[in-house]
Amino acid sequence: MTRAAAPAVARVAVPVPLPRLFDYLAPAGQSLPPAGSRVLVPFGRRRVVGLVMDQGHADPAAGHTLKPIERVLDPGLIAAGQLELIDWCARYYAFAPGEAVNLLLPGALRRVRAFRAPAPAGVALTEAGRDAELSRAPRQAELRERLLEGPLERDKLLADTGAGSDVLRRMERQGLVRGVELEQLPAARPGPELNAEQRAAVAAVLRRRRRFAPMLLAGVTGSGKTEVYLAAARRILDMNRQVLILAPEIGLTPQLVRRIEARLGEAAWLYHSDLSEGERLATWQAARAGRARVVVATRSGVFLPLPDPGLIIVDEEHDSSFKQAEGARYHGRDVAVLRARLAGVPILLGSATPSLESLHNVERDRYELLELPRRAGAARQPRWRILDQRGSPAGLDAGLIEAMQRHLDEGGQVLLYRNRRGYAPVLMCSECGWQADCQRCDAHLTFHRAGKNLQCHHCGSQRPQPPRCPECASPGLIALGAGTERLEEAVRERFPDVPVHRVDRDAMGGKHDFERLLEQVRGGEPCILVGTQMLAKGHHLPGVTLAAVLDVDQALFSADFRAPERLGQTVAQVAGRAGRGDRAGEFLLLTRHPEHPLLEALGRGDYRSYAWALLEERVQAQLPPASALALLRAEAHEAAAARDFLRAASGRLAGRGIDVIGPLPAIMSRRGGYWRFQLWLQAESRAALVNRISACLPALHDMDSARRARWHFDVDPLEL
């Protein structure tokens, strides 16, 4: 068959973990659908939803019969810019092209069976409804009468008239009414007067409003970064452009959304994993239609269709939750920068504790640095102190107790941070030394006293607390160390008359528990907050005057070269919760290694100087971001299977300018019953590393040893 005789085909991304597109003929009697079309195709014995990525001609040497597309569901649904974005991501992050289906389409559009979206909340009359003869349908006439003045909420309309939902459905089928979204837009309220640095930052964004310009907004905690976002967004909206705001955590969005809507007078559309399929679909469709002018999303929102983007904002850009941990392992912040470049719009990356990657880009003149060096309004930075715990007995430190009592007596609130859930990280026998270990991971089981059980915080396995030692039958089981549950117990015993709130995933299990607690705490009554990372991230708690970080010593000696950066960010973020109101704040760092150089640097309360010093160390050691790094991870029930695959892969991946080290055991070598190993791939040139991985990916899939292990690439890994 000559090239000219080769049939024209659509190249379709199918949601399977294979590094290729699949060729399909046009549907019977139809032309090929354009790129970006959502299609239904046969795949093996299944029917799946795919995306047309391109058109071309079939390879005559392929040696297999081509199948036609079964049905074109939505022609040209995905714009060319989004296809270009996802094509870059698949190549850079080394994931299968089929992941494009999962990233570009919400779950409702990935179903083979049509998804029945929930009816819109509102109902409006159509022209046919206004003119219809309803003298013989009094219920319908009554509903029409109520709708003549404008759209109404569906449930309220039925409740007020006493009509049944069947009457409304009949009117919809007859075309007399239609469902509409009710956007109750609040009147925009002016914000506080911006200080000179905030005004300069807003002006910098607006000067670049018609071109790509990456800017790092580095402001101390409480400096008013959100007010800069909102002031810039208001001007962009006045130009009839859309604004995308990416936030790291679902828990951050409720308070952020309320501020956005109040300040901008616009409905903020949400897009995150806690929403129902119908809610995500509604936001996706509103964004694509341009009706969603302000979208607040977690990392997956970076792939939303936006026909008129004007500004992208990444709040808390340093946060590790922007990195996807499974499937397509992309980094939402970095993809957002590319999205802004392709769209030709400015992007604002905000953080009080910028990532070393962003600071490195500033140093190399890739990003513009906008600084907010002081807190907004009358608030001042908290006073820092390091408490030496050497020689102190277990339990609450005496110096910490004294400071807590002083702040509570003065009407302040106290925040205690410990990044460990449960009652104790180890349950041990005092007689024989037995420890409760996970049978599937290289980890201890955490003792949870409330549920009287042992949990693995890595694979999720649980078992009841044993009454005696399983090895020697001694009843002398002791809990070693302290998590948030034990810390809460100790605080309640010492301060019995003060409300104590524990903030972790165990205590905040309900969908709105955390939001309700934050509202209660903002009431200002004295209380004590005990929690994990949930407390450290961006929350404005003006009543907190004392914040403390307990038990940081483990992070000082981590094998992960990123640990000092994460430590500094956590400490600075927790410290930043104190003194955000009109009362002075204090921050305590408790440690048994006060002489450690990292803590001495942090103790000066200047994260930026600390970060620049860390960056200089990384550059000298040729570690990221000064070099490009990728890990090829493999895991299997038998350790040899994972090692054998990586040994074979290392021979293919080694090349000019690429250093391949390993196979090496992962820091946690066994997890969830799988033995875990990795290859360390490093290069001075990011392009050389990505090109090498991309060129080798199909061959790695074809290796026999690849079928005996689970494996994936992690480009720009955040965890080792």
N, C-alpha and C positions, 0 to 999 in steps of 0.2 A: 504494500500500500504506500503510495507516495504521500509526501507531506500535504500536497494539495487535496488529496482524496481523504485525508484523515478527518473524521467527523468533528464538528464543532461541539465543545462540551462546556459545561459550567463546572468550575472547580469549587467544591463545597467543603466547608469546615463542618465536620461531624463530631459530636461530643464523645470521642473515644481517645484514649491516651496514646495515640500513634503520631509520629512526627511527619505527617503528610496531609495534603488535601486529597479529596476523592473526586474523580471525574464522573459526571452524569450527563446524559443526553437531555435535550429539551423535552418537556411534557408532550404527549401525543397531540399533534395538530397545533402546537404552539411554538413560538420562538423562545430562544434562551432567555431566562430572566436576567436582569442586570445585576451587577455586583451590589451587595448589600441586601439582596432579597432573602426573605425568610421562606424556606421551602420544606416540604415533607418528602423524605427520600427513603427508599428501602435500603437497609444495611444488614446483610446476613439474613437472619430470619425475623429481624425487627423492622419497625418503621420509626424513624427518628426525625426530629426537627434539626435542620442545619441552616447554615448561612452561606450564600454564594459569595465567595471572596474575589473571584476573577472569572474571566472567560478565556478559552484557548482551544487548542486542537488536541485530540487524543493521541497518545503515544502508540504508534503501531506496533512497537515491540513489547507492549505491556502484556499481551497474551491472555487477556480476560475479556469476557463479554460485558459491554457497558449497559447499564440500566438507565431508564429514563427517570427524571424527577416525577414523583407521583402527583404533586400538586404545589403550585406557587401560592403560598399563604399571604405574603405581603411583599409585593414587588418594590424594590428600592427602599426598604425600610431603614437601613443603616446608611448614613452619609459617608462620603468618600473619606472625609477627615478622620472619622472614627475607625474606618478600616485601615487607614494608614497608621493610626495610633496602635491598634491591636497587632498589626503586622510587625511593627517595631518591638512591641513588648514580647511577642512570641519568640522573636529572634534573640533579643537581649537577655531575657530571663529563661530561655531554653525550655519553654513549655510547648506542649502539643498544640497545633493550630486549632484543634477542636475546642480548646478552652475558650476560644473567642465566643462560642455560643453561650457559655456560662457567664462570661464577663459583660457581653454587650446586651444580652436579653434578660429581663426579669423572669423569675420562675414561671409565671403564668404564660409567657410566650414560648417557653421551652417544652410545653406539654404537647403530646401528640393529639390528645383530645382537647377540643376547644375549651378554654377556661371561661367559666361563666362569672364575669366580674360582678361584684355587688352593685346594686342599683345606687345611683348618686343620691346624696342625702336630700337634695332639693327637687321640687317639681315645679314646672312652669307651663303655662298655656301655650299651645301653638296657634297659628292663625286659623287653622281648621277648627280648633276648639272654641275660639271666640265666636265663629260664625255658625257653629253646629246647632241644629234644631234638637233641643233636649227636653221638650215639654212632656215627653212620655218617659223620661229618665230623671226623676226628681233628685236622686242621690248624686248623679253626675252633674246636674244643674247646680246643686248646692256647692259641690267642690269647685265648679267653674266660678261661681260667684265669689268664693274666697280667694281664687287665684287671679282675679281681674286686676287687683292692685299690684301684683308682682309675684315672683317665685316665693314659695314657702317650704319649710322643712317638712319632709314627707311624713314623719311620725307625728309631728304636731298637727298637721293638717287632718290626719285621720282621727286623732284624739279629739280635736275640737269639734269635728262634724259628726263623729260617731260612725262614719262610713267604714266599710270593710276594705281590706287591701285588695280584694278581688275587684272591687269597683274601679280602683285606681289602675290596676293592671289592664282591665278591659279598655279604659280610656287610652292607655298607652298603646295597646294593640291597634286601636282605631285611629291613632295619630292625633288625638285631641290634646294630650299632654305629653311632655317629654321630661326626662330626668336631667337635672342640672346640678352642678356643684355650687354650693352656697359659700361664697367667699366673703365672710364678714370682716372687712378690713378695718383694723383700728386706726383711729386718727393718729398721724405721726406726731410724736412728742419731741421737742428739742432736747438734746442731751446737754451735759455740763459743758461749760466753756473750755475749749481745748487750750492747753498750755503751748508754749512756743515750739517745743520739740514735737508735740502731736500735730500741730498745724504744719510744720515742715514735712513730716512724714506723709500727711494727706496730700500736700501739694506735690510731693515727689511722685506719688502714684498717679495723680491726675495729669501731670505733665507727660506721662508716658501712656496715656489712656488709649492711644490708637496704635500701639505697637507692643511687641513682646519685650518685657523687661522684668527679670527676676529680682526681687528685693527681699532682703532679710530684715524684718522688723525685730530688733533685739532690744527688749525693754525689761527692766527689773520687774519682779512680781509686783502687781498693783500699780503699774505705770500707765495703765489705760490703753493697752493695745486694742481691746475690743472697741473702744470709742474711735480709734483710728480706722478700724475695719468699717464701722458703720458710717462714718463720715464720708469715706471714699465710696462705699457702696451706694450711698444716697445720690451722689453725683453721677455715678454710672447708670443707675436706674433712671435718672432724669434724661439720659440719652437713649432710653428705650432699649437698653441692653440687659442681659441676664447676669446674675452674680451667683457663683458657686462657692459655698463655704464648706470646707472639709474639716471635721472635728475628729479627734482620735477615738473617742469613746461614746457609746450610746448614752451613758450616764451623764455626759456633759451637755447633751443636746437640749433637755427641757428648759434649763435656765437660759441657755444661749438663745433658744427660739423665742422666748418671751421678750428678751431684750431687743432682738432683731425686729419683731413685729411691732413692738411699741415705738421703736425709734424710726423705722422705715415706713410704717403705715402700709406694709405689704404682708400678705400671707406667706409664711415660710413653709415650703414643702419639704417633708422629711423623706430620707431614703437610707434605711439601715436594716439589719437582719432581724431585728425584733418586730418589725412590721409584718402584717399579714401579706399574703401574695396579692390580694386585691389592693391593699394600700400602696405596695411597691409599684404595682402596675399603674395605678392612678398617677403617682408622681412621675413615673417614666413617661407616660403619655402626655402629661401636662408640660413636662420639660421639653419634649420633642415638639409639641405644638407651640411652644413659646409662652404658654399661659403661666407656667411656673417661672416667675421672674427672680425669685430668691429660692435657692435650694440649699438645705443644710443636710449634709450626708457624712457618713463614715467613708472609709477608703474606697468601697465599691462605687461610690457616687462619681468617681473620676471618669467613669466610662459612660455616664448618662448623656443622651443626645441633647445638645444645646445649639439651636440654630443661630442665636444672637448672643454669644458670650461676650462679656465686657470686662470681667474681672474674676480671677480665681484667688481665693484666700485659703491658706492652710494654717489652721490654728494649732498651736503646740506642735510645731513641725518636727521636733526632736523625738516625739513619742513613738515607741517601738510598735505600737498597735497599728501603725500605718503599713507595716510589713505583713503581707499575707503569709500565713504559716503552712498552708497546704494547697494542693492543686497548683494553680498558677502563682508562683511565689514572687509577685511583683511588690514594689514599694510604692504606696499611694502618693507619697510626697513627690518622689522623683518622676512618676508618671504624670502627675499634675503639672510639673514644670514643662515636660514635653507637650502636654495638651495645650498649655498656654502658648508655647512656641508655634505649634501648628496652627492655632487659632489667631495668632498675632495680637495677643492681649497681655496686659501686665499680670503678674502673679506675686502675691504678698505672702511670705512665709514668716509666721510670728512665733516667738518663744522667748521666755525669760532665761532659758538654758539651752541655747542653740546647739544643734548637733555639730560634731567636728566636721562632718561632710559639708554642711552649709558654711561654717567658718572657713574651711579650706577653699570653697568657691569664692568667698569674699576676698581671701588673700590672693587668689589668682585672677581677680577682677572679673569673675563671671557673674557674681551677684553684687548688687549695690547694698551697702549697709546703712540702715536707718536706725538710729539709736534713741531710746527713751531712758535716760540715765537716772531719772528720779520718779518717785511715786506721785500719782496724780493727787490733787487736792492737798489736804493738810497731813496726810499719812506719811510716816517716815519708815525707813528700813528698820527691821528689828535688830536689837542688840544680840550678838552671838556670844555663846560661852561653850567651852568644852569641859565636860565633867569627867574626871578620871575615876573609873570604877574599880581600879585595882585595889584589892583588899576589901572591897565592899561585899557584904553577904548577899546571897540570892534574894530576889524580890525587888521591891521598889527602892531605888537609890535615895538616901537621906537628903541629898542636895536637891533631887528632883521633887521629893515630897514637900520640902520647904518652899520651893518656887511655886509649885501647884497651889499650895495653901494661900500663899501671898496673892496670887492672881485671882483666885476664887473669892477671897475676902474683899478684893477691890472690884468685884462684879464682873470679872473677865471670864472667858471660856478657855479651856485647855484642850490641846490636841496632842495625842501621843501616837507616834507612828512605829509600828513593828511589822515588817514585811514577812509575816509567817502566820498562817491561819491555824486554827485548832487550839488544843490545850497545851500539848507538848510535842515536839518533833520526834521524841524517842520514848518508847516504853521498854523498860529494862528490868531484868530480874536481879535483885540485890544479892542473891545467893550464888548463882552459877554464871551470871553475866549474859544470859540470853537476851537478845534484842528482837523486837517485832519488826521483821523485814518483809518487804513486798516479795512475793514469789515470782513476780514477772518483771521486776525492775531492780536495778542496782540502787535501791533507796530504802530508807526506813519508812515504816508506816507511821503516820501522824495520829496521835491519840486525841480523839474528840470526846471530851467528857460529857457534853450535853447529850449526845446520842449514844454514849457508852460503846463507841466502836473505834476501829482503827481504819484509816483511809490512806490510800496512796494518792498523793496529789499530782502524780505524773500519768498514771494509767487509769485512775478512777476506781480501782478495785477496793472493796471494803470487806471487813469481817468483824464479828462482835469482839468486844474486849474480853480476853480470857480471865476467868476468876483466879487462876493459878498459873504458874510458869509451865508452859507446854513441855519443857525438858526435865525439870527437877521437881515439879509439883509444888514449889514453894509459893506461899501467898504473898511474898515480899516483892511485888511488882511496883516499880517506882517510875514516875514520869520525870524525864530530864529535859531541861530547857523550858522555854515559855513561848507560846503563841498568843494570838490576840484574845483567845478565850480565857487563858490563864491570867493574862494581864488585866482583862476586864474584872475577873474575880478579885484580884489583889487590890485594884483601885476601888471597887465597891466596899471591900472590907475597911480600907483606910479612910474613905470619904463616904460614909453611909448616908449622909443627908444631901448628897449632890447627885443629880441625874447622870448616869453613865450610859453612853450609846456606843455599841460596837458596830463598826462599819467594815464588813468583809462579805464575801460571797455567801457564807453560811448564814449570816444574820440578815442580809438584804436579799432574801430569796424572791420576794414579790416584785412584780413589774414596776410598781411605783413606790416601793418602800424607801429607796434612797432619796427620791425627790421629796417625799413627804418629810423625811428626817431633816433634809437641808432647809426646808421651809420653817420647820420647828426651831432649828438651831438659829436661824437668822432672826428669830424673835428676840434674841439677845440675853435670855436668862442664863445665869451661870450653869455650866454643864461640863462634862469631860467626854471627849471623843477619843475612842480607841480604834485604830484601824490600820488597814494595809494600803496598797497603792490607790485604792478607790478614793482615799482622802487627800492624796498628794497632788491631784491633777486639776489645777485650774479653778477650783471652787472659790468663790468669793464669800468668806465667812467673816464679816466685819467685827463680830464679837470675840473672836479668838485673839487673845493677847499673849498666850504662851504656847509654843509648839516645841516638841522634842522628838528626836529620832533615837530610838533604842536599838541596840544590838546591830551595829554596822560592821563589826569586826570581821564577819565572815566574808564580806565583799572585798576587804582589803587584801585578801590572799587568794583570790580567784585565779584559775588558770586561763580565763578568758581575757584577752587583751582589751576588750571593750568594758570590762567591769569598772575601772576607775571613772570612765565617762558616765556610766549609769549611776554610780554612787554619787558623783558630784551633782548630777541633775536631780536625783531624788532628794538629796539633802537640801539643795537650794530651793526646790519646789515646796518641800515641807516647811522650811523656814519662812517662805513667802506667804504662808497662810496666816502668820502672826502680824498683828499691828496694822491691819488694812483699814481699820476704822479711825476714829478720832483719838484712840488711846494708844500709848506706846507699846510696842511688842518686844518680846524676848524669845530667843531660840536657844535650846540646849542640845548638844550633841554628846551622847553618852558612849564611852569607849573604854576598853582596857589597854589601848595602844595609843595614848595621846601624843606620843612622840613620832608617830608615823608621818612621813613627809606629806602624804596625801591629805591627812587630816589637818596638819599644820597649815597647808595651803588653803584648804576649805575653811578653816577657822577664821580666816581673815574676812570671810563673808563676801568675797568677790569671785563669783563663778566665772566671769569672763576671763580674768587673768589666769585662773585655774585651767580653763579650757584651752587657752592659747598655749600654755605650757605643755599640756597633754598633746596638743597637735604637733608641737615641735618635736616631742619624743617620738610620735608616730612617723613623722617625716624622716627623722634620723634612722629609725628602725625599718624604714620602707614598708610600713604597715598601712592598711587603708586608713584614711582616704588618699594617702600618698601613692598607693599602688592599687591595682585591681585584684580582687580576690573572689574566687568562687569555690564552692565545695561540691563535690560529687558524693552524695550520701547513699549508702546502701544498707539494707537491713534484711535479716532472714532469721528463721527459727534455728538454723544451724550456722554458727559463726563462720565456718569454712565457705559457705555459699556466698556470703557477702564479701569476704576477703578475696575469693577467687575472681569474682566479677570485677572488683576494683583493680586487682593486679592486671587483669587483661585490659581493662579500660585505660590504665595508666600508660601502657605502651602505645595506644592509639592517640591519646591526648598530648603526650610529650611532643614538643616542637620548639622551633626557634623562638626564643624570648619567653617561653612558658616554663615555669618551674612547677613540677609535679612532685608532691611529697605524700608518701603514704603507700598503702592503706594504714590509717591510724585509728585507734578506737575513739569513738565519740567520748566527750567528757562524761556522759552517762552511757556506759557501754551496752547496757541492756535495759530496754524499756518496753513495756507491754508484751513481754514474751519474745521480743526480737533482739538479736545481737546487732549492734550498730557500729559501722565503720565509715570512714570518709577519706577521700582524696582532697588534698589542699592544692588548689590551682592558683598560681599567682603570676602576675606579669606587670611590667611597668606600663605597658600600653593596654588600656581597656578595650580598644577596638581589636587588638590582636587576640586577646583572651576570648572575647565574644565570638569572633570569626572562627577561632579554632574549635570552640565548643559546638557552634552551629554546624560546621563542616563534619564533625565527628558524630553528631547525634544520631543520624539514621543508621550508621554502622554499629553503634553501641546497641541500638534496639535489636539488631539482627544477630548479635552474639548469642550463642547457646547459654552461656553463663548468666546473661541478662534475664532469662526466664526463671531463674532459681532464686532471685532476690527482688525485693522492692527497692527501687532507686529513683533518684531525682537530682537535678542540679539546683543549687541555691546560690544565685549570683548576688553579690553584695550581702553576704549573710550577716545577720545581727546576733545570732547565737551560734556558739561552737559546740 
